Amino acid sequence: MPPDDKCKSECVDSRFISKGLAFQVLEAARMATDGKSAEEIVARLDVIREHTR
């Protein structure tokens, strides 16, 4: 199947399960809806992971 330039995905290691992962997914979705770039989203997820215990 040829690549679809309209759909871009990034693979990130959440390093968490359940609620920690859910928060990251919801934040990434919100940022994507707000028009943020993949690079901005991944950077934000890095910050979230650093502050999640």
Secondary structure, DSSP 8 states (H G I E B T S, - for coil): ----TT--------S--THHHHHHHHHHHHHHHTT--HHHHHHHHHHHHHH--
